[in-house]
Amino acid sequence: MNTRQKMKAVGANQYLPISNPESLVDLQVDKPEPTGRDLLVRVKAISVNPADVGVREKHNYEAESPKILGWDAAGIVEHVGPDCQLFKPGDKIYYAGSVSRPGSNSEFHLVDERIVGNMPSSLDFAAAAALPLTSITAWEGLFDRLGISLQANENKSILIIGAAGGVGSIAIQLAKLAGLTVIGTASRPESIQWVKSLGADFIINHNNPFHPQLKEVGIDTVDYIFCLNDTVQHLENMAEVIVPQGKICSIVPTNKATWAGSLKMDLLFSKSVTFVWEFMFTRSLFHTNDMMKQHELLNKLADLIDDGKLKTTLTERLEPINAANLRFAHKKLETGRSIGKIVLENF
C-alpha cells in the first residue's frame, strides 16, 4: 500500500493538440523525497518555454506516463539530500532543472543543487521564474559557445535572430553589457518596441533579406550571430552577413532530412565560419564535470539583476498553476508570436 504523501501536479498522459482539454490535466502524484545532492523544492512559480511544447509533442508516453513538464521554477527549499553543500531549508532559489527528469509543474520538485541559483533578492517568485532556462541559454550561447568576452568588445557586433522571445530578451541585455553593438530581429510593432526597450541598437525584419537592411544602418557584416529561430530558414541570410572567420550559434535543431538536403553548410565554408550549437540541458543531461557552472552563472545573473544591470523578461502572469492555465500558455507559445515570458504562480 502506498503511504507516501500526495501533491498537485499538471501532466500529460498522451500527446494531444493543445486545444484538447486532455492534452494537459490536473494530477495527484506522490510527493518525492530528496537523496544525494537533490533539493526538494516547494514550487512557488513556473514559466513556460518552447521546450515544454517540444517534449509534450515528442515524448514517448508508453515509457513514462503521466509526463510532468516544466523547466523553469522559483521556490523555497523544503528539504535537502544528505550530500547537499550549497543550500539549506528555507532558501529561496530559481533554476531550470533537467530535461531527463520530471519537470517542475508540481507542488514539490527534485532538482540537483549544482544547477540551482540563489534567487535575486529584488524579485518576487514569478519574476525570478521567468529567467533560468532562457538566461542559461543566452549566457552559454554568448560566452561559452561563441566565446565572447565579457568586456573589450568595442566595434564588435552581434545579430540576434528572434530577439523578442525569452532567450533573445536576455541575450540582448547580456550582449549590451558586454559592449557589443546589438542588431535584433523583430517583425511586429509590439515585438519591435519590446526589443528596443531592452537596448537593441538596431532592428531588422527576419522575414526579409538581412543584408540590404543592415546596409541601411551602415553595417556590412556582423562578427557574431545568435540564431534563436528556424536555422534552416535563416542560413543563407546568415552566411551572407557573417564576417569572414565569424561565429554563429544556433539553439534550433534541424531534422535528419534537413541535414541530408536543405541545410547548406557549405555556404559557410569559404568564410571559415565557426558554427556551434547551444543546448542548455547538456550539462545536466550528461552530468558533465563543469555542471556546477550553471549554479555559478545563475548566481552571477542574480547579482546583475539586484545591481539593476539586467531586468526580468516576465510579460504575463497567470494564477493559479493548473492545467487550464498551462494549456492557455502552451497555446500562446505555439503561435510563435509570444514576447518575453509567461509565468504561472501558486497552486
C-alpha positions as CSV (number, residue, x, y, z in Angstrom):
1,M,0.0,0.0,0.0
2,N,1.4,3.4,-1.0
3,T,1.5,5.6,2.1
4,R,3.5,8.5,0.6
5,Q,2.1,12.0,0.7
6,K,0.4,13.3,-2.5
7,M,0.9,16.6,-4.2
8,K,-0.7,18.5,-7.0
9,A,0.8,18.4,-10.5
10,V,0.0,19.0,-14.1
11,G,1.0,16.5,-16.7
12,A,0.2,14.7,-20.0
13,N,-0.9,11.1,-20.4
14,Q,-0.7,11.2,-24.2
15,Y,0.1,13.6,-27.0
16,L,-3.0,15.6,-28.0
17,P,-3.4,19.0,-29.7
18,I,-3.3,21.7,-27.0
19,S,-7.0,22.6,-27.9
20,N,-8.0,19.3,-26.4
21,P,-8.7,19.6,-22.6
22,E,-7.0,16.2,-22.1
23,S,-3.7,17.5,-23.5
24,L,-2.6,18.7,-20.1
25,V,-4.5,17.5,-17.0
26,D,-4.5,18.2,-13.2
27,L,-3.0,15.3,-11.3
28,Q,-2.4,13.9,-7.8
29,V,1.0,12.2,-7.6
30,D,3.5,11.0,-5.0
31,K,5.5,13.7,-3.3
32,P,9.2,12.9,-4.0
33,E,12.0,12.6,-1.4
34,P,15.5,14.0,-1.9
35,T,18.6,11.9,-2.0
36,G,22.2,12.6,-2.8
37,R,22.6,16.3,-3.9
38,D,18.9,16.8,-4.7
39,L,16.9,19.6,-3.2
40,L,13.2,19.2,-2.5
41,V,11.7,22.5,-3.6
42,R,8.3,23.9,-2.7
43,V,7.4,25.4,-6.1
44,K,6.0,28.9,-6.0
45,A,6.1,29.9,-9.7
46,I,6.9,28.4,-13.0
47,S,7.3,29.7,-16.6
48,V,6.7,28.0,-19.9
49,N,9.2,27.6,-22.7
50,P,9.3,26.1,-26.2
51,A,11.0,23.1,-24.6
52,D,7.7,22.3,-22.8
53,V,5.8,22.2,-26.1
54,G,8.5,20.1,-27.8
55,V,8.7,17.5,-25.1
56,R,4.9,17.3,-24.9
57,E,4.7,16.7,-28.7
58,K,7.6,14.2,-28.9
59,H,7.6,12.3,-25.6
60,N,7.2,8.5,-25.6
61,Y,4.2,8.3,-23.3
62,E,4.4,4.5,-23.2
63,A,7.7,4.7,-21.4
64,E,6.6,7.3,-18.8
65,S,3.0,8.3,-18.2
66,P,1.9,10.8,-17.0
67,K,4.7,13.1,-18.1
68,I,5.2,16.1,-15.9
69,L,6.6,19.1,-17.9
70,G,8.2,22.3,-16.8
71,W,11.8,23.5,-16.9
72,D,11.7,26.9,-15.1
73,A,10.9,27.3,-11.4
74,A,11.3,29.5,-8.4
75,G,10.6,28.3,-4.9
76,I,11.7,27.6,-1.4
77,V,14.0,24.7,-0.3
78,E,11.8,22.3,1.7
79,H,14.4,19.5,2.4
80,V,17.9,18.7,1.2
81,G,19.6,15.4,0.3
82,P,22.4,14.1,2.6
83,D,25.2,15.2,0.2
84,C,24.0,18.8,-0.3
85,Q,26.5,21.5,0.3
86,L,25.1,24.7,-1.3
87,F,21.6,25.2,0.2
88,K,19.6,24.7,3.3
89,P,15.8,24.5,4.0
90,G,14.2,28.0,3.7
91,D,16.5,29.3,1.0
92,K,14.8,31.0,-2.0
93,I,16.1,29.6,-5.2
94,Y,15.5,29.5,-9.0
95,Y,16.5,27.0,-11.7
96,A,15.7,25.3,-15.0
97,G,16.2,21.7,-14.0
98,S,17.0,18.8,-16.2
99,V,15.0,17.6,-19.2
100,S,15.9,14.0,-18.3
101,R,13.8,14.2,-15.0
102,P,10.2,15.0,-14.1
103,G,9.5,18.7,-14.7
104,S,8.6,21.5,-12.3
105,N,4.9,21.7,-12.9
106,S,4.2,20.2,-9.5
107,E,3.8,21.5,-5.9
108,F,7.2,19.9,-4.9
109,H,10.1,19.2,-7.2
110,L,13.5,17.5,-7.0
111,V,16.5,19.2,-8.6
112,D,20.3,18.8,-8.3
113,E,21.7,21.7,-6.4
114,R,24.6,22.1,-8.9
115,I,22.2,23.6,-11.4
116,V,20.3,25.9,-8.9
117,G,21.0,29.5,-8.1
118,N,20.1,31.8,-5.2
119,M,17.0,33.8,-6.3
120,P,17.6,37.5,-6.9
121,S,16.6,39.3,-3.7
122,S,15.0,42.2,-5.6
123,L,12.5,39.9,-7.5
124,D,9.4,38.0,-6.4
125,F,9.0,34.4,-7.3
126,A,7.1,35.0,-10.6
127,A,9.7,37.5,-11.9
128,A,12.5,35.1,-10.9
129,A,10.8,32.0,-12.5
130,A,10.8,33.8,-15.9
131,L,14.6,33.7,-16.0
132,P,16.6,30.5,-15.6
133,L,16.2,28.5,-18.8
134,T,16.5,31.5,-21.1
135,S,19.2,33.1,-19.1
136,I,21.4,30.0,-19.0
137,T,20.8,29.5,-22.8
138,A,21.7,33.1,-23.5
139,W,24.8,33.1,-21.2
140,E,26.1,29.8,-22.5
141,G,25.4,30.7,-26.1
142,L,27.2,34.1,-25.9
143,F,30.1,33.4,-23.6
144,D,30.7,29.6,-23.7
145,R,29.8,28.7,-27.3
146,L,30.6,32.0,-29.2
147,G,33.5,32.7,-26.9
148,I,32.5,36.4,-26.5
149,S,34.5,38.2,-23.8
150,L,32.5,40.0,-21.1
151,Q,34.4,43.1,-22.0
152,A,36.6,44.7,-24.7
153,N,34.0,44.3,-27.5
154,E,34.2,47.8,-28.9
155,N,33.5,47.8,-32.6
156,K,32.2,44.2,-32.4
157,S,28.6,43.4,-33.4
158,I,26.1,40.6,-32.9
159,L,22.9,39.8,-34.8
160,I,20.2,38.1,-32.6
161,I,17.6,36.4,-34.7
162,G,14.3,36.1,-32.9
163,A,15.2,38.8,-30.4
164,A,11.8,39.3,-28.8
165,G,11.4,35.8,-27.4
166,G,12.6,34.6,-24.0
167,V,16.2,33.8,-24.9
168,G,16.5,36.9,-27.1
169,S,15.2,39.2,-24.4
170,I,18.1,38.1,-22.1
171,A,20.7,37.9,-24.9
172,I,20.1,41.5,-25.9
173,Q,20.8,42.7,-22.3
174,L,23.9,40.5,-21.8
175,A,25.3,41.5,-25.2
176,K,24.9,45.1,-24.4
177,L,26.6,44.6,-21.0
178,A,29.5,43.0,-22.9
179,G,29.8,46.2,-25.1
180,L,28.6,44.8,-28.4
181,T,26.6,46.6,-31.0
182,V,23.3,44.6,-31.0
183,I,21.1,44.1,-34.0
184,G,17.9,42.3,-33.1
185,T,15.3,40.9,-35.5
186,A,11.5,41.5,-34.9
187,S,8.6,41.9,-37.3
188,R,5.6,43.3,-35.4
189,P,5.1,46.7,-33.8
190,E,4.8,45.2,-30.3
191,S,7.9,43.0,-30.7
192,I,9.9,45.8,-32.2
193,Q,9.0,48.0,-29.2
194,W,10.0,45.3,-26.8
195,V,13.4,44.7,-28.5
196,K,14.0,48.5,-28.4
197,S,13.2,48.7,-24.7
198,L,15.8,46.0,-23.9
199,G,18.5,48.0,-25.5
200,A,19.0,46.8,-29.1
201,D,20.9,49.3,-31.2
202,F,19.2,48.4,-34.5
203,I,16.2,46.2,-35.5
204,I,15.7,44.4,-38.8
205,N,12.8,42.2,-40.0
206,H,13.7,38.5,-40.1
207,N,11.1,37.9,-42.8
208,N,13.1,40.0,-45.3
209,P,16.7,39.6,-46.7
210,F,19.2,40.7,-44.0
211,H,22.0,42.3,-46.0
212,P,20.0,45.2,-47.5
213,Q,18.5,46.1,-44.1
214,L,21.9,46.1,-42.4
215,K,23.4,48.3,-45.2
216,E,20.7,50.8,-44.5
217,V,22.0,51.3,-41.0
218,G,25.6,51.3,-42.1
219,I,26.5,47.7,-41.3
220,D,28.0,45.4,-43.9
221,T,28.9,42.3,-41.8
222,V,28.5,41.2,-38.2
223,D,31.0,39.4,-36.0
224,Y,28.6,37.1,-34.3
225,I,25.1,35.7,-35.0
226,F,22.9,34.1,-32.3
227,C,20.1,32.2,-34.1
228,L,17.1,31.7,-31.9
229,N,14.7,30.9,-34.7
230,D,14.5,28.5,-37.7
231,T,18.1,27.6,-38.5
232,V,17.3,26.3,-42.0
233,Q,15.2,29.3,-43.0
234,H,17.9,31.8,-42.0
235,L,21.1,30.0,-43.0
236,E,21.6,31.7,-46.4
237,N,21.0,35.2,-44.8
238,M,23.4,34.3,-42.0
239,A,26.1,33.2,-44.4
240,E,25.8,36.4,-46.4
241,V,26.1,38.8,-43.4
242,I,28.6,37.0,-41.1
243,V,32.1,38.4,-41.2
244,P,34.9,36.1,-42.6
245,Q,36.1,33.9,-39.7
246,G,33.0,34.9,-37.7
247,K,31.0,32.7,-35.4
248,I,27.3,31.5,-35.5
249,C,25.5,29.8,-32.6
250,S,22.0,28.3,-33.0
251,I,19.7,26.9,-30.4
252,V,17.2,25.5,-33.0
253,P,17.9,21.9,-34.1
254,T,17.1,20.5,-37.6
255,N,15.6,17.1,-38.5
256,K,17.6,14.4,-40.3
257,A,16.1,15.1,-43.6
258,T,17.2,18.7,-43.4
259,W,20.8,17.7,-42.8
260,A,20.7,15.4,-45.9
261,G,19.1,18.1,-48.0
262,S,18.4,21.7,-47.5
263,L,20.8,22.7,-44.7
264,K,23.6,24.0,-47.0
265,M,26.5,24.2,-44.5
266,D,28.9,24.7,-47.4
267,L,27.7,28.3,-47.5
268,L,29.9,28.9,-44.5
269,F,33.0,27.2,-45.9
270,S,34.7,30.0,-47.9
271,K,34.5,32.3,-44.9
272,S,35.9,29.7,-42.5
273,V,32.9,30.4,-40.2
274,T,32.6,28.6,-36.9
275,F,29.1,27.1,-36.3
276,V,28.2,25.8,-32.9
277,W,25.1,24.5,-31.1
278,E,23.8,25.5,-27.7
279,F,21.5,23.2,-25.7
280,M,21.3,24.3,-22.1
281,F,20.4,20.8,-20.8
282,T,23.7,19.3,-22.0
283,R,25.5,19.8,-18.6
284,S,22.6,18.2,-16.6
285,L,21.8,15.5,-19.1
286,F,25.4,14.2,-19.2
287,H,26.5,15.2,-15.7
288,T,29.5,17.0,-17.2
289,N,32.5,17.8,-15.0
290,D,31.6,21.5,-15.2
291,M,27.9,21.0,-14.3
292,M,28.4,23.4,-11.4
293,K,28.8,26.3,-13.9
294,Q,25.0,26.6,-14.1
295,H,24.9,27.2,-10.3
296,E,27.6,29.9,-10.7
297,L,26.1,31.7,-13.7
298,L,22.6,31.8,-12.1
299,N,24.2,33.5,-9.0
300,K,26.1,35.9,-11.3
301,L,22.8,36.7,-13.0
302,A,21.1,37.3,-9.7
303,D,23.8,39.8,-8.8
304,L,23.4,41.6,-12.1
305,I,19.6,41.8,-11.5
306,D,20.0,43.1,-8.0
307,D,22.5,45.7,-9.2
308,G,20.0,46.9,-11.7
309,K,22.1,45.9,-14.7
310,L,19.6,43.3,-16.0
311,K,15.8,43.1,-15.8
312,T,13.3,40.2,-15.7
313,T,11.7,39.3,-19.0
314,L,8.3,38.4,-17.5
315,T,5.5,39.8,-19.6
316,E,2.4,37.9,-18.4
317,R,1.3,36.4,-15.1
318,L,-1.3,33.7,-14.7
319,E,-2.7,32.3,-11.5
320,P,-3.1,29.5,-10.2
321,I,-0.8,26.8,-11.6
322,N,-3.3,24.4,-13.1
323,A,-3.9,22.5,-16.3
324,A,-6.3,25.1,-17.8
325,N,-3.8,28.0,-17.4
326,L,-0.9,25.8,-18.7
327,R,-2.9,24.9,-21.8
328,F,-3.5,28.6,-22.4
329,A,0.2,29.3,-22.0
330,H,1.2,26.5,-24.4
331,K,-1.3,27.7,-26.9
332,K,0.2,31.1,-26.9
333,L,3.7,29.7,-27.3
334,E,2.7,27.5,-30.2
335,T,1.7,30.6,-32.2
336,G,5.4,31.6,-32.3
337,R,4.4,35.2,-31.5
338,S,4.9,35.4,-27.8
339,I,7.0,38.2,-26.3
340,G,9.2,37.7,-23.2
341,K,8.0,35.1,-20.8
342,I,4.6,33.8,-19.5
343,V,4.7,32.9,-15.8
344,L,2.2,30.9,-13.6
345,E,2.3,31.2,-9.8
346,N,0.7,29.5,-6.8
347,F,-1.0,26.1,-6.8
